[in-house]
Amino acid sequence: MTIEVRNLSKQFGTFSALRDVSLQVQNGELLALLGPSGSGKTTLLRVIAGLEVPDTGQVLFQGEDSTDRHVRDRRVGFVFQHYALFRHMTIFENVAFGLRVRPKKDRPEEGEIRERVMKLLKLVQLDWLADRYPHQLSGGQRQRIALARALAVEPKVLLLDEPFGALDAKVRKELRGWLRRLHDDMHITSVFVTHDQEEALEVADRVVVMNEGRIEQIGTPDEVYDHPAGPFVYEFLGHVNLFHGRLHRGRATIGEIELDAPEHAEAEQQPAVAYVRPHDIEIERVSNGEAALPVRIVHVLAVGPVIRVELVREGGEQTDPIKAEISRERFRELKLVAGERVFIRPRRYDLFPRQLH
């Protein structure tokens, strides 16, 4: 099932939740809507589900306009953050609920319901808990049951709103790997909302980065991480260092370093910011005659196989600490100690002109 959203806008009082949003979800794709609180991602999901009515725009399923179609007629499965399981029902009855409440003419026979429910419970690897009640399950197990219940009605589209938001970090990591494998087995068109960058990049086929009711960028996880469309995407997708300098005819000057900026060949003495990820900061004990920024080590922290180094520019040109990440092997070579003077240069960077207000 393909989904197309055309020029959607949605206002709540004076707040613009969606501003002329358009996107396409391919058949069998797992798409992530990623953004901070208030960016419009949940509103967009609810409009696709039919739980919210847009002020303007259209929602099309398989090329057919479904904007005014009732939620029960959209063949959509919805999984909420807080499970929403019926506490007085067994796990089996929770999953069977959507089938049992169908009109009599559409309701499967009891034997078919039992077969379908048990098949789904086996799919989510919880068939052995069919006779238990929700309070007897862990948070991760309850969320898998919520997913099985959404799948029981054989939806054409699966929508998930922060499905792992109420779980602890370890369970979240396990479940998102499980969701990716489940999706690969079922190939059902799925859209999920998250504010967790790592979750979106790990699970989704494509990521839609949203901000203030608009789409900032759409692309594969590698595309949005490696080639951010602008400063917002860069800063939202993980840690980044900002180096302020000036652009002039295809060159950028930051302290003692000159960087190539061919995409800004027309710029004339314009303020600019270089965005550099921590793992793209190269640290050397001596400058070796190459242009580099002198810095002082403030703090060194080992996190598993990665060493995080916090540095400050000499001369007070940079107020925020510079964060670098190096391997343990490189750390052993350099023998870095807090308080020492070293030199850094960006291995990879993106330059954006800075707007003056």
WOLIN-V34372 format. One record per pair of residues at least 12 apart in sequence whose ideal C-beta (glycine too) atoms are under 8 Angstrom apart, sorted by the first residue. I is the first residue (numbers start at 0). J is the second residue. Records with the same first field share a line. If there is no record, write none. Layout:
I: J / J
This chain:
0: 26 / 60 / 61 / 74 / 155 / 156 / 188
1: 23 / 24 / 25 / 26 / 59 / 60 / 61 / 62 / 188
2: 23 / 24 / 47 / 58 / 59 / 60 / 156 / 188 / 190
3: 22 / 23 / 24 / 57 / 58 / 59 / 62
4: 20 / 21 / 22 / 23 / 43 / 46 / 47 / 56 / 57 / 58 / 59
5: 21 / 56 / 57 / 58 / 59
6: 19 / 20 / 21 / 55 / 56 / 57
7: 19 / 20 / 21 / 43 / 46 / 53 / 55 / 56 / 57 / 58
8: 20 / 53 / 54 / 55 / 56
9: 39 / 42 / 46 / 51 / 53 / 54 / 212
10: 54
15: 211 / 212
16: 39 / 42 / 212
17: 39 / 42 / 43 / 46 / 53 / 56 / 212
18: 39 / 211 / 212 / 213
19: 56 / 213
20: 39 / 43 / 56 / 212 / 213 / 214
21: 56 / 214
22: 207 / 214 / 217
24: 188 / 190
25: 188
26: 188
27: 186 / 187 / 188
28: 188 / 189 / 204 / 205
29: 179 / 182 / 189 / 191 / 202 / 203 / 204
30: 189 / 190 / 191 / 203 / 204 / 205 / 206 / 207
31: 190 / 191 / 192 / 193 / 198 / 199 / 202 / 203 / 205 / 206 / 207
32: 44 / 190 / 191 / 192 / 193 / 207 / 209
33: 193 / 194 / 196 / 199 / 206 / 207 / 208 / 209 / 235
34: 194 / 208 / 209 / 210 / 235
35: 194 / 210 / 235
36: 194
37: 211
38: 209 / 210 / 211 / 212
39: 209 / 211 / 212 / 213
40: 192 / 194 / 207 / 209
41: 160 / 161 / 192
43: 209
44: 158 / 160 / 190 / 192
45: 160
46: 58
47: 75 / 156 / 158 / 190
48: 70 / 73 / 75 / 77 / 158
49: 65 / 68 / 69 / 70 / 73 / 75
50: 70 / 77
53: 66
60: 73 / 74 / 155 / 156
61: 155
73: 155 / 156
74: 152 / 153 / 154 / 155 / 156
75: 154 / 155 / 156 / 157 / 158
76: 149 / 150 / 152 / 154 / 156 / 157 / 158
77: 149 / 158 / 159 / 160
78: 142 / 145 / 146 / 149 / 157 / 158 / 159 / 160 / 162
79: 145 / 160 / 162
80: 160 / 161 / 162 / 164 / 165
81: 165
82: 133 / 138 / 141 / 142 / 144 / 145 / 165
83: 145
84: 133 / 141 / 144 / 145 / 148
85: 133
86: 132 / 133 / 134
87: 132
88: 132 / 133
89: 129 / 130 / 131 / 132
90: 120 / 125 / 128 / 129 / 130 / 131 / 132 / 133 / 136 / 144
91: 116 / 117 / 120 / 129 / 130
93: 133 / 144 / 148
94: 116 / 119 / 120 / 144 / 147 / 148 / 151
95: 112 / 113 / 116 / 151
96: 148 / 151
97: 148 / 151 / 152
98: 112 / 115 / 116 / 151 / 152
99: 112
115: 151
116: 129 / 147 / 151
117: 129
119: 147 / 150 / 151
120: 144 / 147
122: 147 / 150 / 181 / 184
123: 143 / 144 / 146 / 147 / 181
124: 143
125: 140 / 143 / 144 / 147
128: 140 / 144
137: 170
138: 165 / 166 / 167 / 170
139: 166 / 170 / 173 / 174
142: 162 / 163 / 165 / 166 / 174
143: 174 / 177
145: 162
146: 159 / 162 / 178 / 181
150: 185 / 187
154: 187
155: 187 / 188
156: 187 / 188 / 189 / 190
157: 187 / 188 / 189 / 190
158: 189 / 190 / 191
159: 189 / 190 / 191 / 192
160: 191 / 192
161: 192 / 193 / 194
162: 174 / 178 / 191
163: 175 / 193 / 198
164: 193
171: 195 / 198
175: 198 / 201 / 202
176: 201
178: 202
179: 201 / 202
191: 203
196: 235 / 236 / 237
199: 220
200: 220 / 223 / 224 / 236
201: 220
203: 220
204: 219
205: 217 / 218 / 219 / 220
206: 218 / 219 / 220 / 223
208: 223 / 228 / 231 / 232 / 235 / 236
210: 231 / 235
215: 228 / 229 / 231 / 232
216: 228 / 229 / 232
223: 236
224: 236 / 237
227: 274 / 349
229: 351
230: 272 / 274 / 351
233: 274 / 349
234: 274
237: 276
238: 276 / 277 / 322
239: 274 / 275 / 276 / 277
240: 274 / 275 / 276 / 277 / 280 / 319 / 321 / 322
241: 272 / 273 / 274 / 319
242: 254 / 272 / 273 / 275 / 317 / 345 / 348
243: 270 / 271 / 272 / 317 / 353
244: 258 / 270 / 271 / 272 / 273
245: 268 / 269 / 270 / 271
246: 260 / 263 / 266 / 268 / 269 / 270 / 271 / 350 / 352
247: 266 / 267 / 268 / 269
248: 264 / 265 / 266 / 267
249: 261 / 263 / 264 / 266
251: 263 / 271 / 273 / 350
253: 273 / 292
254: 292 / 312 / 316
255: 290 / 291 / 292 / 293
256: 290 / 291 / 292 / 344 / 345
257: 290
258: 273 / 345 / 348 / 350
260: 350
262: 350
263: 350 / 352
266: 352
269: 352 / 353
270: 352 / 353 / 355
271: 350 / 351 / 352 / 353
272: 350 / 351 / 353
273: 345 / 348 / 349 / 350
274: 348 / 349 / 350 / 351
275: 345 / 347 / 348
276: 347
277: 307 / 322 / 323 / 324
278: 323 / 324 / 325
279: 345 / 346 / 347 / 348
280: 321 / 322 / 323 / 324 / 343 / 344 / 345 / 346
281: 343 / 344 / 345 / 346
282: 308 / 323 / 325 / 329 / 333 / 335 / 341 / 342 / 343
283: 341 / 342 / 343 / 344
284: 333 / 341 / 342
285: 342
286: 342
289: 344
290: 344
291: 342 / 343 / 344
292: 312 / 342 / 343 / 344
293: 312 / 313 / 340 / 341 / 342
294: 310 / 311 / 312 / 313 / 321 / 340 / 341 / 342 / 343
295: 310 / 311 / 313 / 338 / 339 / 340 / 341
296: 308 / 309 / 310 / 335 / 336 / 337 / 338 / 339 / 340 / 341
297: 309 / 310 / 311 / 320 / 337
298: 337
299: 330 / 335 / 336 / 337
301: 327 / 330
304: 326 / 327
305: 324 / 325 / 326 / 327
306: 324 / 325 / 326 / 327 / 329 / 330 / 335
307: 322 / 323 / 324
308: 322 / 323 / 324 / 325 / 335
309: 321 / 322 / 323
310: 322 / 323 / 341 / 343
313: 340
321: 343
323: 343
